[in-house]
């Protein structure tokens, strides 16, 4: 397991980074703005990049996470451009780009959870490590389920709509859980900092006198 920078994990910079990633996940919610071409996930990936650049010395995987976030940002912007500027074939192109974005996002979340698990092992927090162990699987499922609506036979409109609604609700729950993991990680870093700030007890108490010690010779 790669080493965690013991100084950076206790820093205020690390806490701010994970709180910022919490906001980044908020903008990754699968909720489009009606009647607009606004893509909130673009802003979400910007938040991720800014947060990760602040802790690039924390762990070797932080650099890889930053590259994945940049790739997801570029793909999200390309998807928006395909829909807006290529109306004839834009939807097909946007779907292809969306599949690529989803794959990059799943990889990003997976590596981010591995990073959190390594941090939890460094901090001795089994609860955080456990939370980080299963969330990547949930995110993978949330990324795959929406495509189930696309492979249903034509004429299964109600069923496809039902699958799509379930997919959105499940994705919202998973993203909320990722936001919670980021907040928990920030708190773990704060607890490490508080523990390190506590002065070590240096006063050695003398042993208590026994009745034999007090007895006259």
C-alpha positions as CSV (number, residue, x, y, z in Angstrom):
1,X,0.0,0.0,0.0
2,X,1.5,3.4,-1.0
3,X,2.4,5.7,1.9
4,X,0.0,8.5,2.9
5,X,1.7,11.8,3.6
6,X,1.2,12.0,7.4
7,X,1.5,15.8,7.5
8,X,-0.9,16.5,4.6
9,X,-3.6,14.2,5.8
10,X,-3.8,16.2,9.1
11,X,-3.9,19.6,7.3
12,X,-6.7,22.0,6.9
13,X,-6.0,21.8,3.1
14,X,-6.9,18.1,3.1
15,X,-10.2,18.8,5.0
16,X,-11.1,21.6,2.6
17,X,-10.3,19.3,-0.4
18,X,-12.7,16.6,0.6
19,X,-15.4,19.1,1.5
20,X,-15.0,20.6,-1.9
21,X,-15.3,17.2,-3.5
22,X,-18.5,16.7,-1.6
23,X,-19.9,19.8,-3.5
24,X,-18.4,18.3,-6.6
25,X,-20.5,15.2,-6.2
26,X,-23.6,17.4,-5.6
27,X,-23.2,18.7,-9.2
28,X,-22.8,15.2,-10.5
29,X,-26.4,14.5,-9.6
30,X,-28.3,13.2,-12.7
31,X,-30.6,16.3,-12.6
32,X,-30.7,18.3,-15.8
33,X,-31.8,22.0,-15.9
34,X,-35.1,22.1,-17.8
35,X,-35.2,23.9,-21.2
36,X,-31.5,24.7,-21.1
37,X,-28.2,23.2,-22.2
38,X,-26.7,23.6,-18.8
39,X,-24.7,20.6,-17.6
40,X,-24.1,20.8,-13.9
41,X,-21.6,17.9,-14.0
42,X,-19.2,20.1,-15.8
43,X,-19.0,22.3,-12.7
44,X,-18.8,19.2,-10.6
45,X,-15.7,18.0,-12.4
46,X,-14.1,21.5,-12.1
47,X,-14.6,21.2,-8.3
48,X,-13.0,17.8,-8.3
49,X,-9.9,19.1,-10.2
50,X,-9.5,22.1,-7.9
51,X,-9.8,19.9,-4.8
52,X,-7.4,17.3,-6.0
53,X,-4.7,19.8,-7.0
54,X,-4.6,21.0,-3.4
55,X,-3.7,17.5,-2.1
56,X,-1.5,16.2,-5.0
57,X,1.2,15.2,-2.5
58,X,-1.1,13.1,-0.3
59,X,-0.9,9.9,-2.2
60,X,0.4,8.7,-5.6
61,X,-3.2,8.0,-6.8
62,X,-4.1,11.7,-6.5
63,X,-2.3,12.5,-9.7
64,X,-4.2,9.8,-11.5
65,X,-7.5,11.0,-10.1
66,X,-6.8,14.5,-11.3
67,X,-6.2,13.2,-14.9
68,X,-9.4,11.2,-14.7
69,X,-11.3,14.3,-13.6
70,X,-9.8,16.3,-16.4
71,X,-10.8,13.6,-18.9
72,X,-14.4,13.6,-17.5
73,X,-14.6,17.4,-17.8
74,X,-13.5,17.3,-21.4
75,X,-16.0,14.5,-22.3
76,X,-18.8,16.3,-20.5
77,X,-18.2,19.4,-22.4
78,X,-17.9,17.4,-25.7
79,X,-21.3,15.8,-24.9
80,X,-22.9,19.2,-24.5
81,X,-21.3,20.5,-27.7
82,X,-22.5,17.5,-29.6
83,X,-26.1,18.1,-28.6
84,X,-26.0,21.8,-29.2
85,X,-24.0,22.2,-32.4
86,X,-24.6,18.9,-34.2
87,X,-28.3,18.6,-34.3
88,X,-28.5,16.0,-37.1
89,X,-26.4,13.3,-35.4
90,X,-25.8,15.0,-32.1
91,X,-27.9,12.6,-30.1
92,X,-26.0,9.5,-31.3
93,X,-22.7,11.2,-30.9
94,X,-23.7,12.5,-27.4
95,X,-24.7,8.9,-26.4
96,X,-21.3,7.6,-27.4
97,X,-19.5,10.3,-25.5
98,X,-21.8,9.8,-22.5
99,X,-20.8,6.1,-22.4
100,X,-17.2,7.2,-22.3
101,X,-17.9,9.8,-19.6
102,X,-19.7,7.1,-17.5
103,X,-16.7,4.8,-17.8
104,X,-14.3,7.5,-16.7
105,X,-16.5,8.5,-13.8
106,X,-16.8,4.9,-12.6
107,X,-13.0,4.6,-12.7
108,X,-12.6,7.9,-10.9
109,X,-15.0,6.9,-8.1
110,X,-13.3,3.5,-7.8
111,X,-9.8,5.0,-7.4
112,X,-11.2,7.8,-5.0
113,X,-12.7,5.1,-2.7
114,X,-9.4,3.2,-2.8
115,X,-7.6,6.4,-1.7
116,X,-10.1,6.9,1.1
117,X,-9.6,3.3,2.2
118,X,-5.8,3.8,2.3
119,X,-6.3,7.0,4.3
120,X,-8.7,5.1,6.7
121,X,-6.1,2.4,7.1
122,X,-3.5,5.1,8.0
123,X,-5.9,6.6,10.5
124,X,-7.0,3.3,11.9
125,X,-10.7,3.9,11.1
126,X,-12.4,0.7,10.2
127,X,-15.8,2.4,9.8
128,X,-14.5,4.7,7.0
129,X,-12.6,1.9,5.3
130,X,-15.8,-0.3,5.3
131,X,-17.9,2.6,3.8
132,X,-15.3,3.1,1.1
133,X,-15.2,-0.6,0.2
134,X,-18.7,-1.0,-1.2
135,X,-19.6,2.4,-2.6
136,X,-17.7,1.8,-5.9
137,X,-19.9,-1.2,-6.6
138,X,-23.0,0.9,-6.0
139,X,-21.7,3.6,-8.3
140,X,-21.0,1.1,-11.0
141,X,-24.5,-0.2,-10.8
142,X,-25.9,3.3,-10.9
143,X,-23.9,3.9,-14.1
144,X,-25.0,0.7,-15.8
145,X,-28.8,0.8,-14.9
146,X,-29.7,3.8,-17.2
147,X,-28.5,1.9,-20.3
148,X,-31.0,-0.9,-19.5
149,X,-33.8,1.5,-20.6
150,X,-32.1,1.9,-24.0
151,X,-32.0,-1.9,-24.8
152,X,-35.7,-2.5,-24.1
153,X,-37.8,-3.3,-27.2
154,X,-39.4,-0.4,-28.9
155,X,-43.0,-0.3,-27.6
156,X,-42.0,-0.9,-24.1
157,X,-42.3,2.8,-23.4
158,X,-43.8,2.5,-19.9
159,X,-41.3,-0.1,-18.8
160,X,-38.4,2.0,-20.2
161,X,-39.8,5.1,-18.3
162,X,-40.0,3.0,-15.1
163,X,-36.4,1.8,-15.5
164,X,-35.3,5.4,-16.1
165,X,-37.0,6.7,-13.0
166,X,-35.6,3.9,-10.9
167,X,-32.1,4.6,-12.3
168,X,-32.4,8.3,-11.5
169,X,-33.6,7.7,-7.9
170,X,-30.9,5.1,-7.3
171,X,-28.2,7.4,-8.8
172,X,-29.3,10.2,-6.5
173,X,-29.0,7.9,-3.5
174,X,-25.5,6.7,-4.5
175,X,-24.3,10.2,-5.1
176,X,-25.7,11.2,-1.7
177,X,-23.7,8.4,-0.2
178,X,-20.5,9.6,-1.9
179,X,-21.1,13.1,-0.6
180,X,-21.4,11.6,2.9
181,X,-18.2,9.6,2.4
182,X,-16.4,12.9,1.5
183,X,-17.7,14.6,4.6
184,X,-16.8,11.6,6.8
185,X,-13.2,11.6,5.3
186,X,-12.9,15.3,6.1
187,X,-13.9,14.7,9.7
188,X,-11.5,11.8,9.9
189,X,-8.7,14.2,8.9
190,X,-9.8,16.7,11.5
191,X,-9.8,14.0,14.2
192,X,-6.2,13.1,13.2
193,X,-5.2,16.7,13.5
194,X,-6.8,17.0,16.9
195,X,-5.1,13.9,18.1
196,X,-1.7,15.0,16.9
197,X,-2.2,18.4,18.6
198,X,-2.8,16.9,22.0
199,X,0.4,17.1,24.1
200,X,1.8,13.8,25.2
201,X,1.7,13.1,28.9
202,X,5.3,13.4,30.1
203,X,4.7,13.4,33.9
204,X,5.4,10.1,35.5
205,X,3.5,9.5,38.7
206,X,5.5,7.9,41.5
207,X,4.3,4.4,42.5
208,X,1.9,4.3,45.4
209,X,3.3,3.4,48.8
210,X,2.4,0.0,50.1
211,X,1.7,-0.8,53.8
212,X,5.1,-2.6,54.0
213,X,6.9,0.5,52.9
214,X,5.2,2.5,55.6
215,X,5.9,0.0,58.4
216,X,8.7,0.8,60.8
217,X,11.9,-1.1,60.5
